[in-house]
Amino acid sequence: MSKNGVSGKTHTTQQINHYSNQNNPNNSAHRANNNNHSNQLNPNNSNYQRNK
């Protein structure tokens, strides 16, 4: 069974920090990404409606 995540042997500290931030639900960047994704999938959101 393999572990999820990134290794310090193959990634820089900056890369590990970015990975951690992207996967931390308490991080503002993580919340912003999830909110944006939700908005894009919401058919009632006029900002993301496709041209019909």
Stockholm file with secondary structure:
# STOCKHOLM 1.0

chainA/1-52         MSKNGVSGKTHTTQQINHYSNQNNPNNSAHRANNNNHSNQLNPNNSNYQRNK
#=GR chainA/1-52 SS CCCSSCCTTTSCHHHHHHHHHHTCTTSHHHHHHHHHHHHHHCTTCGGGCCCC
#=GC SS_cons        CCCSSCCTTTSCHHHHHHHHHHTCTTSHHHHHHHHHHHHHHCTTCGGGCCCC
//
